[in-house]
Amino acid sequence: MEESVKKPVIEVKNVNKSFGDNHVLKDFSMSVFPGENLVILGKSGSGKSVLIKCIISLIQADEGEIIVLDRPIQDLEQDELDHLRSEIGFLFQSNALYDSMTVRENLEFPLRIHWTKEQRAKGAEAAVKEALEDVGLLHTIDMMPSELSGGMKKRVALARALILRPKVILYDEPTTGLDPITSRGISELMLSVQKKYNATSVIISHDLNCIKITSNRVIMLIDGTCYADDTYDALSKSTDPKIKEFFD
């Protein structure tokens, strides 16, 4: 089936978002298709993180429509929104691990929120171990976040994002602050997650190496708009000055 006739997993339609006089998103539209890694590329402060937060309704769009997994998020009651979020994994730029909890307890946390007591009793230990095995860190299960390197913290945060087997994964600057070797390792891990689980992902990044490794498609967020939408290779060869400056 051609991608053009696939039903989008995420649709953003004519979204506008302003903070005072700062018009961050201007009539922004995009679609994300099943099983693809879509990268949003833009300068710092261009609205990338605002967009990803609008998708999960952490920020409310001023105008427009956002449909995630067939559900218009602006029409959802709080309990419906909470259920939708349980189907979405979010890898925060800061990792957002709880410093006072072990790795095991960090991964158990979403299970405590979204699983019944009976489900946790039957499957929590197996789910935690499988998620850590997916990122190659089973041996860290009883360690504290303070005992982990930056790259290990990122992998644990990814394991936590994966533990509920989400249909969609949102990555906010997944390689920021990492050295080039660790960054490449995280990028390759994201690619293996996509292949293993056929996950649909939106990746916010300005790391060209990460984008080249992980992306099926790249959207350029420039001046609040969806300025360009193409593959990494095609965009990297563009002669458009606004696009070219990202790849020079």
C-alpha positions as CSV (number, residue, x, y, z in Angstrom):
1,M,0.0,0.0,0.0
2,E,1.3,3.4,-0.9
3,E,2.1,5.8,2.0
4,S,-0.2,8.4,0.5
5,V,-3.3,6.2,1.1
6,K,-2.3,5.0,4.6
7,K,-4.4,6.3,7.4
8,P,-2.3,8.7,9.5
9,V,-1.6,7.8,13.1
10,I,-1.2,11.6,13.9
11,E,-2.8,14.4,12.0
12,V,-2.1,18.1,12.8
13,K,-4.4,20.4,10.9
14,N,-3.9,24.2,10.6
15,V,-2.7,24.5,14.2
16,N,-1.8,28.0,15.5
17,K,-0.2,28.7,18.8
18,S,1.0,32.0,20.2
19,F,2.5,33.2,23.5
20,G,1.6,36.9,23.6
21,D,3.1,38.4,20.5
22,N,5.2,35.4,19.7
23,H,3.5,33.4,17.0
24,V,5.2,30.0,17.4
25,L,3.0,27.8,15.1
26,K,1.3,29.4,12.1
27,D,-1.3,27.3,10.3
28,F,0.9,24.3,10.9
29,S,-0.2,20.9,9.3
30,M,1.4,17.5,9.1
31,S,0.6,13.8,9.1
32,V,2.5,10.9,10.6
33,F,2.0,7.5,9.1
34,P,2.1,4.0,10.6
35,G,5.5,2.6,11.4
36,E,7.6,5.7,10.4
37,N,10.1,7.8,12.2
38,L,9.2,11.4,11.4
39,V,11.7,14.1,12.5
40,I,10.8,17.7,13.2
41,L,13.9,19.8,12.4
42,G,14.1,23.5,13.3
43,K,16.2,26.1,15.1
44,S,16.2,26.5,18.9
45,G,13.0,28.3,19.9
46,S,11.3,27.5,16.6
47,G,8.4,25.7,18.2
48,K,9.4,22.1,17.9
49,S,8.8,21.2,21.6
50,V,5.6,23.3,21.6
51,L,4.4,21.2,18.8
52,I,5.1,17.9,20.4
53,K,3.5,19.1,23.7
54,C,0.4,20.2,21.7
55,I,0.2,16.6,20.3
56,I,-0.3,15.2,23.8
57,S,-2.2,18.2,25.1
58,L,0.4,19.3,27.6
59,I,-0.1,22.7,25.8
60,Q,-3.4,23.7,24.2
61,A,-3.3,24.9,20.6
62,D,-5.1,28.2,20.0
63,E,-6.7,27.1,16.8
64,G,-6.7,24.0,14.6
65,E,-7.2,20.3,15.1
66,I,-5.0,17.5,16.3
67,I,-6.1,13.8,15.9
68,V,-4.0,11.1,17.6
69,L,-4.9,7.4,17.1
70,D,-8.3,8.4,15.6
71,R,-9.1,10.7,18.6
72,P,-9.4,14.5,18.3
73,I,-7.6,15.5,21.4
74,Q,-9.4,18.8,21.8
75,D,-12.7,16.8,22.3
76,L,-11.4,14.4,25.0
77,E,-12.5,14.4,28.6
78,Q,-9.6,14.1,31.1
79,D,-10.1,10.3,31.6
80,E,-10.1,9.8,27.9
81,L,-7.0,11.9,27.5
82,D,-5.2,10.0,30.3
83,H,-6.1,6.7,28.4
84,L,-4.7,8.1,25.2
85,R,-1.5,9.1,26.9
86,S,-1.0,5.6,28.1
87,E,-0.7,4.6,24.4
88,I,2.0,7.2,23.8
89,G,5.6,6.9,25.0
90,F,7.4,10.2,25.7
91,L,11.2,10.4,26.0
92,F,11.9,13.8,27.7
93,Q,15.0,15.8,26.8
94,S,15.9,15.8,30.5
95,N,15.1,12.0,30.9
96,A,12.8,12.9,33.9
97,L,13.9,9.9,36.0
98,Y,13.0,10.0,39.6
99,D,16.3,10.4,41.5
100,S,14.9,8.9,44.7
101,M,13.8,5.7,42.9
102,T,15.8,2.8,41.6
103,V,15.8,1.9,38.0
104,R,13.2,-0.8,38.7
105,E,11.0,1.6,40.6
106,N,11.2,4.2,37.8
107,L,10.0,1.6,35.3
108,E,7.3,0.3,37.6
109,F,5.9,3.8,38.0
110,P,3.8,3.9,34.8
111,L,2.6,0.4,35.6
112,R,1.3,1.6,38.9
113,I,-0.7,4.3,37.2
114,H,-2.1,2.3,34.2
115,W,-2.2,-1.3,35.3
116,T,-4.5,-2.9,37.7
117,K,-3.2,-4.4,40.9
118,E,-3.7,-7.9,39.5
119,Q,-1.9,-7.0,36.2
120,R,1.1,-5.7,38.2
121,A,1.2,-8.8,40.4
122,K,1.3,-11.1,37.4
123,G,3.5,-9.2,35.0
124,A,5.3,-6.2,36.4
125,E,8.6,-8.0,37.0
126,A,8.7,-9.5,33.5
127,A,7.7,-6.2,31.9
128,V,10.5,-4.3,33.7
129,K,13.1,-6.9,32.8
130,E,12.0,-7.0,29.1
131,A,12.1,-3.2,28.8
132,L,15.6,-3.1,30.2
133,E,16.7,-6.0,28.0
134,D,15.4,-4.0,25.0
135,V,17.9,-1.2,25.9
136,G,20.7,-3.5,27.0
137,L,20.6,-2.5,30.7
138,L,19.1,-5.3,32.6
139,H,22.1,-5.2,35.0
140,T,21.1,-1.7,36.2
141,I,17.7,-2.8,37.5
142,D,18.5,-2.1,41.2
143,M,20.8,0.9,40.6
144,M,20.0,4.5,41.3
145,P,19.9,7.1,38.5
146,S,22.9,8.9,40.2
147,E,25.0,5.7,39.5
148,L,24.3,5.9,35.7
149,S,26.1,7.7,32.9
150,G,24.3,10.2,30.7
151,G,23.8,7.6,28.0
152,M,22.6,5.0,30.5
153,K,20.0,7.4,31.9
154,K,18.8,8.0,28.4
155,R,18.4,4.3,27.8
156,V,16.6,3.8,31.0
157,A,14.2,6.7,30.2
158,L,13.6,5.0,26.8
159,A,12.9,1.7,28.6
160,R,10.3,3.5,30.7
161,A,8.7,5.0,27.6
162,L,8.5,1.5,26.1
163,I,7.2,-0.4,29.1
164,L,3.5,0.1,28.2
165,R,4.2,-1.0,24.6
166,P,3.0,2.4,23.2
167,K,1.6,2.8,19.7
168,V,3.4,6.1,19.3
169,I,6.7,7.3,20.8
170,L,7.6,11.0,21.0
171,Y,11.3,11.9,21.4
172,D,12.3,15.4,22.5
173,E,15.9,16.0,21.6
174,P,17.0,12.4,22.4
175,T,20.7,13.0,21.9
176,T,21.2,16.4,23.5
177,G,24.2,16.5,25.8
178,L,25.6,13.2,24.7
179,D,29.0,12.6,23.2
180,P,29.1,11.5,19.5
181,I,29.6,7.8,20.2
182,T,26.8,7.6,22.8
183,S,24.6,9.7,20.6
184,R,25.1,7.3,17.7
185,G,24.3,4.4,20.1
186,I,21.0,6.0,21.2
187,S,20.1,6.7,17.5
188,E,20.7,3.1,16.5
189,L,18.7,2.0,19.5
190,M,15.7,4.2,18.4
191,L,16.0,2.5,15.0
192,S,16.0,-1.0,16.5
193,V,12.9,-0.1,18.6
194,Q,11.1,1.0,15.4
195,K,12.0,-2.2,13.6
196,K,11.1,-4.5,16.6
197,Y,7.8,-2.9,17.5
198,N,6.8,-1.2,14.2
199,A,6.5,1.9,16.4
200,T,5.4,5.2,15.0
201,S,7.6,8.0,16.2
202,V,7.9,11.7,16.1
203,I,11.5,12.9,16.8
204,I,12.4,16.4,17.7
205,S,16.0,17.0,16.9
206,H,18.7,19.2,15.5
207,D,21.4,16.5,15.6
208,L,22.0,15.8,12.0
209,N,23.7,12.4,12.6
210,C,20.7,11.3,14.7
211,I,18.3,12.5,12.0
212,K,20.3,10.8,9.2
213,I,20.2,7.5,11.1
214,T,16.6,7.5,12.4
215,S,14.5,9.4,10.0
216,N,12.2,8.1,7.3
217,R,11.0,11.6,6.6
218,V,11.9,15.1,7.9
219,I,9.7,18.1,8.3
220,M,11.4,21.5,8.5
221,L,9.7,23.8,11.0
222,I,10.7,27.3,9.8
223,D,8.9,30.6,10.7
224,G,6.2,28.6,12.5
225,T,5.2,26.7,9.3
226,C,5.7,23.3,7.8
227,Y,8.3,24.8,5.4
228,A,9.5,21.5,3.8
229,D,8.6,17.8,4.0
230,D,11.0,15.3,2.4
231,T,13.7,12.7,3.1
232,Y,16.9,13.6,4.8
233,D,18.9,13.0,1.6
234,A,16.6,15.2,-0.5
235,L,16.6,18.0,2.0
236,S,20.4,17.9,2.5
237,K,20.8,18.5,-1.3
238,S,18.4,21.4,-1.4
239,T,19.6,24.8,-2.7
240,D,16.9,26.7,-0.8
241,P,18.9,29.0,1.5
242,K,16.5,28.5,4.5
243,I,17.0,24.7,4.2
244,K,20.6,24.7,3.1
245,E,21.8,26.5,6.3
246,F,20.9,23.5,8.4
247,F,23.2,21.2,6.4
248,D,26.2,23.5,5.7
